[in-house]
């Protein structure tokens, strides 16, 4: 099931839509954001991206709409292909969709004992099983530390390596059971979420593709065009915040001879917009959402 789109009103407002504009939804999913965007562009166009073939079942039958079955890291190539090298607005709702979490065999959720998969694009070869069974100690430690933000990553790394030395880790249940000793019982959900997040990010190269998309989005927007991004964890939000503020991912602002910041984007949101309690009650996925909006100079 595809759930309600997160921060829908705030996204539409942030895009500052004009009726004949060209807009891009780089994370189509259930199509909730796209359907709403189409209401505001009677004479415009909407190009959406989604690498997950499941998203094709939500395709919108509308001449103004195009769905590209590809990762958003190829944004500029496909915009060029569809004669839309300059666009008025780009929306990105990052992370895993509710639908992907809710399909047990996809392996994204800690709730089910399912194959260790976690691929957003099911035609790619590398899976979560490949990572937990073949990465050496250094590589495993790196992803658990950087992508899972786990302070005791060494315990998790050792637990995974010890378990796979006895038998290959095939399912999410195998992974969950082998790392139990690394966290207190009452904090199980928090730690499991961090471990699954780390492995999922590595499987899908989420950090690299996000950086690539942001760079291309900046280049593809017309002056006055808007970039609207929803992130769900601090790694993503930090990258988006730094990129909007400074034009790079380190957050270091380069200045010209006169001390003026050399940036291409203006931040419209001083602080990220977060969902109200009512929305979180209706849609649990929204609880960690942070929305940032920028405008091309």
C-alpha positions in Angstrom: 0.0 0.0 0.0 1.2 3.5 -0.9 0.4 5.9 2.0 -0.4 9.6 2.0 2.4 11.9 0.6 4.4 13.6 3.3 4.1 17.3 3.9 2.0 17.7 0.7 0.7 21.2 1.2 4.1 22.5 2.3 5.7 20.9 -0.8 3.2 22.5 -3.2 3.6 25.9 -1.5 7.4 25.6 -1.5 7.5 24.9 -5.3 5.8 28.2 -6.0 4.1 26.7 -9.0 3.3 28.6 -12.2 0.5 27.2 -14.5 2.8 26.7 -17.6 5.9 25.5 -15.8 7.9 22.3 -16.2 8.3 20.4 -12.9 10.1 17.3 -11.8 9.2 14.7 -9.1 12.4 12.7 -8.7 10.8 10.2 -6.3 7.4 9.3 -7.8 6.5 6.3 -5.6 2.8 6.2 -5.1 2.4 9.4 -7.2 0.7 11.4 -4.4 2.9 14.5 -4.8 2.8 14.2 -8.6 -1.0 14.1 -8.7 -1.2 17.2 -6.6 1.4 19.0 -8.7 -0.6 18.4 -11.9 -3.6 20.2 -10.4 -1.5 23.4 -10.5 0.0 23.2 -14.0 -2.9 23.2 -16.5 -0.6 24.2 -19.3 2.7 22.7 -17.9 4.5 19.4 -17.8 5.6 17.0 -15.1 8.4 14.5 -15.4 8.7 11.9 -12.7 11.5 9.5 -11.8 11.4 6.1 -10.0 13.8 3.2 -10.3 11.4 0.8 -8.6 9.3 -1.1 -11.2 6.5 -1.3 -8.6 5.9 2.5 -9.1 4.8 1.8 -12.6 1.4 0.6 -11.3 0.7 4.1 -10.1 1.4 5.8 -13.5 -0.8 8.8 -14.2 -2.7 8.7 -17.5 -2.2 12.4 -18.5 -0.6 13.9 -21.6 1.3 16.4 -19.3 2.9 13.5 -17.4 6.0 11.4 -18.1 7.4 8.6 -15.9 11.1 7.8 -16.2 11.9 4.3 -14.9 15.4 5.3 -13.7 17.4 6.4 -10.7 17.4 10.2 -10.2 21.2 10.3 -10.5 20.6 10.4 -14.3 18.4 13.5 -13.9 20.1 15.7 -16.5 20.3 13.0 -19.2 16.6 12.2 -19.1 15.5 15.8 -18.8 17.5 16.4 -22.0 15.9 13.4 -23.6 12.5 14.8 -22.8 13.3 18.3 -24.0 13.3 19.8 -20.6 16.9 20.9 -19.9 15.6 23.9 -17.8 12.8 23.4 -15.3 10.8 25.5 -12.9 10.9 23.2 -9.9 12.2 19.9 -8.6 10.8 17.8 -5.7 12.6 15.0 -3.9 11.0 12.9 -1.2 14.0 10.8 -0.1 14.3 7.4 1.5 12.2 4.2 1.3 8.5 4.4 0.5 5.9 3.0 2.9 5.1 0.5 0.1 8.6 -0.8 0.0 8.7 -1.2 3.8 5.3 -3.0 3.8 6.3 -5.7 1.2 8.0 -8.3 3.4 10.1 -9.9 0.6 11.8 -6.6 -0.2 13.7 -7.0 3.1 13.6 -3.3 4.2 11.6 -3.9 7.4 12.7 -5.3 10.7 9.1 -6.5 11.3 9.4 -9.5 8.9 11.7 -12.4 8.5 12.5 -12.0 4.8 15.4 -12.3 2.3 18.2 -9.8 2.9 17.5 -7.8 -0.2 16.9 -4.0 0.4 17.3 -3.1 -3.3 15.2 -0.1 -4.5 16.0 -1.1 -8.1 15.3 -4.8 -8.2 17.3 -5.3 -11.4 20.6 -4.4 -9.7 22.8 -7.3 -8.6 24.1 -6.3 -5.2 21.8 -7.1 -2.2 22.0 -6.7 1.5 23.0 -10.4 1.8 26.0 -9.7 -0.4 27.1 -6.9 1.8 26.7 -8.6 5.2 28.3 -11.8 3.9 31.2 -10.5 1.8 32.3 -7.1 3.2 35.5 -7.3 5.3 35.7 -6.0 8.8 36.9 -2.5 7.8 34.2 -2.0 5.2 31.4 -3.3 7.5 32.7 -1.0 10.3 32.7 2.0 7.9 29.1 1.7 6.8 27.8 1.0 10.3 29.7 4.0 11.7 29.1 6.4 8.8 25.6 5.4 7.6 24.1 3.9 10.7 25.8 6.5 13.0 26.4 3.7 15.5 28.9 4.5 18.3 29.4 0.8 19.2 29.8 -0.2 15.5 32.7 -2.6 16.4 30.3 -4.8 18.4 27.9 -5.1 15.5 30.7 -5.7 13.0 32.1 -8.6 15.1 28.7 -10.1 15.7 28.0 -10.2 12.0 31.4 -11.7 11.1 31.2 -14.3 13.9 27.7 -15.4 12.7 28.6 -15.6 9.0 31.7 -17.7 9.8 29.2 -20.4 11.0 26.7 -20.0 8.2 25.7 -17.5 5.5 23.2 -14.8 6.7 20.3 -15.3 4.4 17.4 -13.4 6.0 16.6 -10.3 8.0 15.9 -12.7 10.9 19.4 -14.1 10.7 20.8 -10.5 10.9 18.5 -9.5 13.8 19.3 -12.6 15.9 23.1 -12.3 15.5 23.3 -8.6 16.7 21.0 -8.9 19.7 23.9 -8.8 22.2 25.0 -5.3 21.0 22.1 -3.3 22.3 19.7 -3.3 25.4 16.4 -5.0 24.8 14.3 -1.8 25.5 16.2 0.0 22.6 15.8 -2.8 20.1 13.8 -0.7 17.5 16.3 2.2 17.5 19.4 0.1 17.0 17.9 -2.3 14.4 16.7 0.8 12.5 20.2 2.1 12.5 21.8 -1.1 11.3 19.2 -1.6 8.5 19.6 2.0 7.5 23.3 1.6 7.1 23.1 -1.5 5.0 20.3 -0.1 2.9 22.2 3.1 2.2 25.2 1.0 1.0 23.1 -1.3 -1.1 21.5 1.6 -3.0 24.5 4.0 -2.9 22.0 6.6 -1.5 24.6 9.2 -0.4 26.4 9.2 -3.7 23.2 9.4 -5.8 21.8 12.1 -3.6 24.9 14.3 -4.0 24.7 13.7 -7.8 21.0 14.6 -8.0 21.5 17.8 -6.0 24.3 19.0 -8.2 22.2 18.2 -11.3 19.1 19.8 -9.9 20.9 23.0 -9.3 22.1 23.1 -12.9 18.7 22.2 -14.3 16.7 24.9 -12.5 15.9 28.2 -14.2 16.7 31.4 -12.2 13.8 31.6 -9.6 13.2 27.9 -9.9 12.6 26.0 -6.6 14.2 22.9 -5.1 12.1 21.1 -2.5 13.6 18.2 -0.5 12.2 16.0 2.2 14.8 14.0 4.1 14.3 11.4 6.9 17.6 11.1 8.7 20.4 13.4 9.7 22.9 12.2 7.0 20.5 13.3 4.2 19.4 16.4 5.9 23.0 17.6 6.6 23.9 17.1 3.0 20.8 19.0 1.8 21.3 21.8 4.3 25.0 22.2 3.4 24.4 22.1 -0.3 21.7 24.8 -0.2 23.7 27.0 2.2 27.1 26.7 0.5 26.8 25.0 -2.8 28.9 22.1 -1.5 28.5 19.2 0.9 31.1 20.3 3.5 29.1 23.4 4.3 32.1 25.7 3.7 31.0 29.0 2.1 33.4 30.3 -0.6 33.4 34.1 -0.9 34.5 36.4 -3.7 37.1 39.2 -3.3 34.5 41.5 -1.7 33.4 38.9 0.8 30.1 38.0 -0.9 29.1 34.3 -0.7 29.6 32.4 -4.0 26.4 30.3 -4.0 23.8 29.5 -6.6 20.9 28.8 -4.2 19.0 30.9 -1.7 17.5 29.1 1.3 13.8 29.8 1.6 13.5 27.9 4.9 15.8 29.0 7.7 14.9 25.9 9.7 13.5 22.7 8.2 9.7 22.4 8.1 8.5 19.4 10.1 5.0 17.7 10.1 2.4 18.7 12.6 1.2 16.1 15.1 -2.0 15.5 13.2 -0.1 14.4 10.1 2.2 12.1 12.1 -0.8 10.4 13.6 -2.2 9.7 10.2 1.1 8.8 8.6 3.8 7.3 10.8 6.4 7.7 8.1 6.2 11.5 8.5 7.5 11.5 12.0 11.2 12.0 11.0 10.6 14.1 7.9 12.4 17.5 7.4 11.6 19.7 4.5 14.0 22.3 3.1 13.3 24.7 0.2 15.7 26.6 -1.9 15.5 29.0 -4.9 18.0 29.3 -7.7 19.5 32.8 -7.9 
